[in-house]
Amino acid sequence: MKQTEILAPAGSMETLRAALRSGAQAVYIGGKRFSARSSAANFSLEEIAEAADLCHRYGAKLDLAVNTVISDDEAEDFCQYIKSAAQCGVDAFIVQDWGCAELIRRCVPDAVLHGSTQMSVHTAAGACLLRDLGYARVVPARELDKDTISRICRTGIETEIFVHGALCMSVSGQCYMSAMIGSRSANRGCCGQACRLPFSAVGNKDRASLSLKDLSLLPKARELADMGVDSFKIEGRMKRPEYVASAVNELKAALEGDTPDMAMLRGVFSRGGFTDGYYTAQRQDMFGVREKEDVISAHELIPKIHELYRFERKAHTADFRAVIKEGQPVVIEAVCGDITASAQGDVPEKALNRPTDEAMLTKQLSKLGDTVFSFGRLTADIDEGLIVPAGRLNELRRQVTEKLTELIIEKNTPKHTVTDYSPAVPAPAVQTAERLPLRCFCRTAEQITAAADMSEFLIIPEELLTDDILGAVDRDKIIVSPPRFITDEDRLTSRLMERISEGVGRLYCHTPDSVAIGKKLGMKLHGSFTLNVFNSFSAEYLHGLGLEDCIFSVEATLGQLDRVSTSLPLGAAVYGRLPLMLTRNCPIKNEVGCGKCTKKLIDRTGRELPVVCTRDYAEILNSDRLCMLDRLDEIHNISFGVIYLSDEDADGTKASLSGRKPQGNITRGLYYRGIQ
């Protein structure tokens, strides 16, 4: 069985040391910018270089998270940052943004790219797409079951699976709640964790219906390793060193066939215990909150766990060779694998009493307590009657182990090619139209019928495409929408092939998964805003990938839209209750059951958020409708607007397409206030 990498988080240098000393074979960190955990301490460039040396001293790797979306205005700074990080010796870059990945390739052509879990890859097709695009590794969505993980492991791309730590309620990369509520975007690394606040299906102000227990698959570690998982990822760049050390230690034990101490891990940190519900496809009883007992247990355990990383871990075995010859300088060599270091001392003196022998050499050279080396074997070539004082042997030992450490770091540090590339965004040709074409996302047959004659295109969920609908709507106007979370890609592929045979050849792409499936089937691809296109580079890259058009991020301002420059036709959301979360658990079902479904969640302020539920996932919609229908003249540089319908009837559908503001509360979204 191949060795599966233990990948630990670190939000500070102290945590990094704890992870490495506890046995992590790789560590992932974030810098001061472009990291999805901006509230962690994170690392300056100088600290990134120090972190890289420390990891490479142990033979471990250092992955740098640059997994946020960037704006065009940040592209130059991003490129300079990537070049500097590459020169620090980073082993891989974890990315979400399509444009960021392309910029990294241009700045550092031999950079290793890992597709972040925020790319929302959740099928083998999506993993294959990243593989074919040159990514070395994929970090799939955390919501996958055992069979899907196994399938992704067989695609030929390295697979990194979250096995321990906090679970977001939403599929990563598909959460807009924090941005819409408080302008703190998860896709920009500024999530305000609104989901941990009170929400209830029946208005219970003490209920946290969007808070999940922490994930732990440590008892399944051997099973996952046998499946072919390449890297076990521990969540927690904002956690204490003791949390990381204990998780690494217990994961290491699990991989060695021992039973991990789950009670201890729960005491260190949990939210009412752990869950493996996604992996086992048993999604009931996954909800939990941080309880008083959890806090008390952590306080008691932390001093004990500190012992796990008080001392250096012995990551390498060093063999020594000593040459002590009359009339020649003393030579001490240390060998670790194919690396050899040597140190030279003074000429030995004649011994007056006890001469230096092999036992004395072993005693002094094996004192390696402050290094990453354990003592292997000694080969000695010693003339009789000579002495080298213990102090001098100790100094030679220090010199040779320091040189050996430097050589190991040098060997393990990648030598990247760094170009002089500088991004240039041409001035956009601002597009204007007398009347902006509108597309309509429909959720009911009534909406489809009402919108058919007034829409440029109709975006229709695949399951709504009945014979009646196909007979009533121009098929070239239909953009078929697959499930946002695909649980059976073979079935979906088969269904889409049927649609193609019926004359429906356009696909609405939510994630890399639907891009991959549609591309393989030869469909015309239209990108959703959930692809999180936030800059010109991402738009242009997706155009090259085959997309015909794409809806720009709903987290962008009007000013950002004005400045985008791309050959890809762009759209903008102009009306509707936008989805704030995509969840694999229905919070209403968990609280009151399907039989008493309220179809809404109520937050602590009394706002009601509609919940649209399917068999495989739920969408939590905004309480207020986005409405820019009366301000379309302020939206420049786009080719079409998109209306998202929820509970509108035929009259409401026609009213929105006619440009009339709806009754009730409306929001202008983030077009004016923007995000952090």
N, C-alpha and C positions, 0 to 999 in steps of 0.2 A: 504494500500500500504506500502510495506517495505521501510525503509529509505535507500536511495542509498548514499554510501560513497562519499564525496568530497575529492579527492586525489590531493594534491598540490605538485609542485616541489620546491626544495630548493637547491641552490648552495652555500649558505652561512648561517651562524647562523642568521644574520639579516633577511634574506628572510624566514627562518624557523619560526622565531617569527611572522613575518608579516602574514604568511599563517595561523598559529594557532590562532592568535588574530582576524583574519578575519573570521574564522569559519571552517577551514579545519578539517576534521575528520581523516585524514591520510596524511602523507607527505612522499615523496620518495626523497632520497638523494644518492649521490655517495661519495665514499671514495677517497683517494689520488691515489689509484690504482684500476685497473680492472673495471672501470666505463666508459660507452659509451659517457660521456661528460668530457673528460680529461681536456679540456680547461676551465671548470668551476673552481671556487675556491675550491670546494669540502671540505671534512671533514677529519681531522685526527682521529685516534682512540679515543683520548681523547674527541674530539668534537662529535664523534658519540655517546659516552656514555652520554655526556651532552644533545645532541639532543634527545636521547631516553628518558631521564628523563623529558625533557621539553614536549615532545609529551605525555608521559604517565601521566603527571600532568594534562593535559587537557582531558585525556581519549581517546586520539588519538593514532594511530599506526604509527610506523616508518618502512618503507620499504627501504632496501639497494640495490641499483643497482650494481650488479656484472655481468653486461650483456655484457662483451667482451669475445672473444675467447682467450685462453691462450696457451702458448707453454709448452712442457714437462719441460723445464728448469724453468718455473715459478710455477710448481705444488706445490712444498714444501712451497714457500712463500704464495701461494694462500690459502693453507690449514691453515697455521698459522694465516693468516688474517681473515679467516672465523671463526675460533675458537675465536679469540679476539673479533670480531664483535658480535658473539653470546653472549659472556659474557658481552658485553655492553648493551644487552637488545633489539637488533633488532627484530622486529616482523616477517619480511619475507625477503627473498632474491629473487631479480629479476634476472633471468638467461637466457642467450642465448645458451651457450656452453653445449652440451650434457655431455661432460666430467666434466665440472664444477659442474653441477647438481649432478653427481655421487660422486664427491669428497665432496661436501657439505653434502650429505647423510651419507658418511662414517665418516666425522668429527663431524657432529651434526645430529644424527639420527632423532631427532624430529623437525628439521628445517622445516619451511613453505616455499615452493617453488612457485614462480610465473613465468610462461613462458613469457619471454619478447616478445614485438612486433617484435624484431629482429629474432625470430624463424620463422617468416613469416607464422604463422598459419592463414589461411583464409577460412577454412571450418569447418563445424560441425564435420566432421570425424577427422580432425587434433586436434580439441579441445577434443574430446573423447579420442584420443590417450594420450594426456597429462594427462587427468583425470585418465586414467587407469594406467599411469606410476607414479601416486602419486603426481602430481602437484595440488596445492590447487586452483590455479587461472591461467587463460590464458589472455594475452593481445593481442587480434587479430590484424591483419594488419589494418592500418587506411583506407585502400581503399575499405572497405566493404559497401554494400548497406544495407538498412533497413531490408530486408527480411533475409539476411545472418546473420546479428547481432541477429535478433530474433531467428533464428534457433540455433545459438551457445548458446544463453541464456537458451535454453531448454535442453542442454546436461548434466546438473548436475554439471558442474564445474563453479566456480565463474568467472564472466566475467567483465573485466576492459576495458573500452572503452575511447579512446582519444576523448575529446569533445571540446578542445580549444587549439590553439597554432599553431606553424609552421608545415608545411607539407613538407616532403622531396619529390622530384620528383620521386625517386625510392621507390619501396617497401622496407621497412626496412629489413636489413639483406641480401638484394640482390643487393647491390650497391658496385661496385668495381672501380668506376671512380676515386675517390680521391686516392686510393691505386695505381692504374696503372699510373695515371698522375704524382702524387707527392709523392708516397710511404707513404701516410698518410691514414691508413686504418680506414674506418668507423666501421668495425667489431672489431677493437682494440681501439675504442674510440677517434680516432685522425682525424676525417673527416675534410678535408680542405674546404668543401663547394664549390667545383669546379662548382657545378650546378648553383650557383648564378652568375657566370661569364657570359659574352656574348656568346650566341650560337644562330645560325640562320639557317633556311633551305635554305636561299638565300644569305647568306653572309652579312647580315645587322649587322654591328659591335655594334649597339646600342640595339640589341634585346637580351633579356634574356629568351630564349625559354624553359629553364629548371627550371624556378622559378615560384612556385605556390603561390597563395594567402594563407593566414593563414586559418586554419580550425576553424569554430565555430559552434557547435551544441547546444549552450545554449538555443535558442528558441525551440529546440526539447527535452529539458531536461525531462519534464514530460512524454512525449511519450516514451522516452528511459527507464525511471524508470518503467513505466507500463509494458514495454516489459520484464523487469527482469534483467536489467543491475545492477551489484552489486557495481561497482565503476566507478565514473566519473573522468577521468584523465586529468589534465591540463598539457600541455607541457611547458617546460621553465626553466630547471635547470641553464641556463645561463642568465636568465632575472633578472631585478631589482625587489626589494621587492614590489614596487608600482604596477608592472605588475601582480605579483602573488596575491596581496591583492585585486586588482580590479576584477580579474577573479574569485577568490573565492567568493567575495561578490556578484557579478552578477549571478554566478551559484547558489548560495544559494537562491537568490531572485527568479530565474527561477523555482527552485524546490518547492518554496513556492507558486507558481502560479502567481507571478508578472512578468512583462515584463522586461527582462534584458536590460540595457542601452547599446545597441550595438554601438551607436555613441561614447560614452565615451570609450568603449573598443577599438574601432578603433583608437581613438586618442592616447590611451596609447601605442599601438603597433599594426601595421598591415602592410601588403604588398598590398596596394591598396584595402583594404577591406577584407571581409571574404568570405569563400565558404563552402557550404554543399553538393557539387556536388557528392562526392562519396556516401554519405548517400542516396541522392535522386535519384541516378543513372542518374543525369543530369550533365555530365562531361564537357560540354562546359563552357567557361568563368571562368575557374579556375586559370588562370595564372595571376601573379601580381608581382610587385617589390616594394621595399621600396621607397617611394616618399618624396620629400622635405616637403610637407604639413603634412605628417605623423609625421615627426621629430619635426616640429614646434608645433603641437598639443600636443605631448607627453611632451614637455618642459613646456607647460602651465598647463597641468593637474596634473603632478606629485606632486606638493605641496599640492593640494587639496586631492589627494588620500592618502597621508601620514596620514591624519586624521583617516582613517579607522583602523589603527593599532597602534595608539599612546598609547592606554591604554590596560591593560589586559582584555581579554574576560572572561565573567562570564560563566564558563563551568559547574559549579556544584552549587547546592543549599545546604547550610549548616544550619541545625537546631541547636539551642543552648539550653543548660540546665545549669542553675546556681544554686549552692547550697551555701547559705550564712547563716551559723548557728552560734549562740553564742558559743564561746569556741572551734570552729572547723576551720581548714584551709578552705579558700574559694576554691571551686572546679568549674571550668568551663569546660563543655563538648561540643564538636562539633560533629554532626552526619551527615554523608553524605551516604545515602543508608545503606549498612550493615557495614560501617566503622565508628568507634567511636574513637575519641582522647580526651584526657583530660589534663588539667593543674591545678596545685595546687598552691595556694598563701598563704599569711599570714592569721593569725586569724583576723577577722574583729574587728574594734574598735567600741566603743559606739559613736553614732552620737551626736555631740554638737548642730548642727543646722539641716540641711536637711539630713535625712537618705537615704541610697541607696534603690531605689525602682525599680519596673519593667520597668518604663519609662526610668530611667537613664541607666539601663542595656541594654535596646534596643538601646539607643542612642550610647553607647560606643561599643557594640559588633557588631553593624551593619556597623561600619566603615571598610569596606572590600575592599577599592578601589585599593589596591596594590596586591590583590590576585585573584585567579581564582574563588572565591566563591561569590555568592550572598546570602543575608540574608534571611533565611526562617522564622521560628517561634521560639519563646523563651518560654521555660518552666522554671519558677523560684520558688525556695523554699527558702524564705527569712524570717528570724526572724525580728521582729520589732525593730527599734531603733539602727540598725547597719549601719556602713558606710564602703565602700571600695572606696578609692580615684580613680578618673578617670584615673590617670596615671597607677595605678596598674591594673585596668581593661584592659586598653589598652595593657599592657605587657602580661597579661594572654591571651588576644585575639590573640596577635601575636604568642605566644607559641603554643596555641592549633591549630591555622590554619597552622602553620609550621608542626606540628606533623601530622595533617590530610593530608596535602599535601604529606608528606613522605609516609604515609600509602597508599594513592591513587596511588602514583608512584609504590610502591612495589606490590600492587595488580595487576596493569596493565602491569608490566614488566614480560615477559615470562622467565621461568627458564629452560634454555636449557640443554640438556645432551651433554657434550663435551667429545669426546673420545681422546685417545692418537694416533689415526691413523696418519701414515706418509706415503705419497705416495712413491712407489718404481717403477721405470721404468726399467725393465730388459734390458740388452744390446741387441740391435736388431741383428737378424741373417740376415746380408746383403744379399739380393737376387740378383743374377746375372743370366743373360740368354744370350745365343749367339745372339739371336735376340728377341727383346722385342715385344710381341704380341701387335697389334694395333687394336683399336676399332675406329669406324668412326661415328660421329654424322652428319646425312645427312638432308638437307633441301629441296631437289628436287628428283624427280624420276630418273633423269639422274645421279645424284650422287649415288643413291642407286644401280643402275645397274652397274656403273663403279666400285664401292667399294665392291660389293658382294663377289667376289672370293678372295680379298686381305685382308679382315678384319676378325679378330677373332669374333667380333660381330658388328652388325649394330644398331645404336641407331636411331630410326625412329619416327618422330611425328605421333601420332595416326591417324590424318586425312589423312596422305599419304599412309596408308595401304590399297590400292585398291586390287581388285582381281588379277590384273596383277602383282603387286608387290609380293603378297602372293604366286603367282604361280611361280615367278622367283627366290625367295630367300628361302634358307633353314630356315624354321620357327623357329628352335631352335637357330638360329643365330640372331634373331630379338629381340632387347630390345625396347619395345614400350615406347615412351616418351609422357606422358600426357601434357596438357597445364601447363606452369609454374605458371600461376595464374588461379585457377579453379573457374569458376563462376557458374557452374551447376554440382554439385557433383553427383546428381542422374543420369543425362545423361551420365556423364563420367563413372560411375560405370556400367551402362547398356552397354555402348560401350566396356568396358574392358571385360565384361562377354562374349560378342560376340567374342572378340579376343581370349579369352581362348578357346572357343568352336572351333575356327579355328586353334588351335594349337600354338598360341602365348601366352606364359606364363611368360614372363620376363618384368619387369617394371622398368623404369628409374625414380628414386625418387628425386624430386627437393626440397621438403620441407616435414615437418611432415605430411602434408595432403596426399601426394601421398604415403608416407610410410604407413599411416593408411589405405588408400583405398586398396592398393596392398596387405597388410598383411591380411585384412579381406577377400579378394578374393583368398588367397592362392597362390599368384604369387611369383616368384623368384625376389627378390628385389636387385637392383643395385643402389648405391648411387651416386648422382651428386656432383660436387664440391660445389654446392650451399647449401649443408647441412653444409658447413663451418667446416668440420672436420680439426682441426688444431693441434691436439695432440693425443697421444696414447690412452688416457682415453676415448675420444669421439669415436675413431675407435672401441675400444673394446666394448664399450657400444652398439654401433649400431650393432656389430656382434651378441651380445646377444639378440638384438631386432629382429634379423632375416635377416639382410642384408648379401648377398653373397659376396659383395665387395663394395668399395666406392672410388671415385676419391678424392684425398687429396686436401686441399685448394690450390687455385691458388695464394694465398698470401704467401705461404711458400717458404723458400729458399731450395736450394739443401741440405744444411747442416741440416736443420730441417728434411727433408725427410730421410736423412741418419740415424738419431737418433730415428725415430719412431719405436716402438716395439708393435706389435699387431698381433693377430691371424687372423684379417680381411685382406684379400688381398686388396692392395691399388693400385690405378692408378694415373697417372699424365697427365695433359694436356700438349701436346707436339707440337701442331700446331693449328693455326686458329685465326680468329678474335673473341676474347673472349667477351662475353656480359659484358658491363660496368654497365648497368642499366636495371632493369625491371620496366616498367612504365605502369600505367593504363590509362594515357593520352598520345595521340600521339602529340608530339610537332610540327611535320610538319603539321598535320591536323589543329592544332590551328593557325598556322601562315599563311599558304597558302591554306589550304583545300585539301581534298583528290584528287580532280581533277587535281591539279598542283603538285602532290607529287614529291619531289626531291629525296626521299629515302635516304637522308643524312642530317646531321647537320654539320655546319661549325663553328669551334671555333674561338677565337680571333686571333689565330696564323695562321689560314688558313687550319688547319688539318680538314679532312673530316671523319666524323663518320657515317658509314652506319646505317640505321634504318630499322629493320625488323618488320613489323606491322601485327597483326592479329586483329580479330574482338574485342577481349577482352583486349589485351595488346600490348605493343610494347617493343622491345629489342633494346637498343642502343649499337652497337658493337664498338670495338676498331678500331682506324684508321689504325693501323699497325697489321700485322699478327704475332702472337707468332710463333716462330720457334725454336725448339730444335731438329729437325730431324737430324742435323749434330752433335749433342752432346748427343745422347742417351746413350753413354757409361759413361757420367758423372752423369746420373740419377740412383741412386742406391736404393735398398730396396723397389722397386715397382714391381707389377706383370704385369702391362700392361700400354700402353700409349693410349691417346685419341686424335683423330684428329677432330677438329670442323670445318666443312665446312660452307661457307656462299654463295658466288657467284661463286664458282669454277665450271667449266664445267667438262665433263668426263675426259679430258686430265689433267686438274688441279687436279682432284680427284686422279687419278692414280699416278700423279707425287708426291703428298704429301705422299701417301701410300708407294711409292718407296723410300722415304727419300730425295727427291730433294728439295732444298731450293727454295722458290717462287721468282718471280721477284717483284721488288718494296721494300718498306721499311719493315723491320722485327723488332721485339722486342724479347728480351729474357725474357720478363715479369718481374717477381719479384724473379726469381730463384737465381739471384746473388746479387741484390741490397737490397732486402727485404723491410720491412715496419717498421713504427714506432709502 
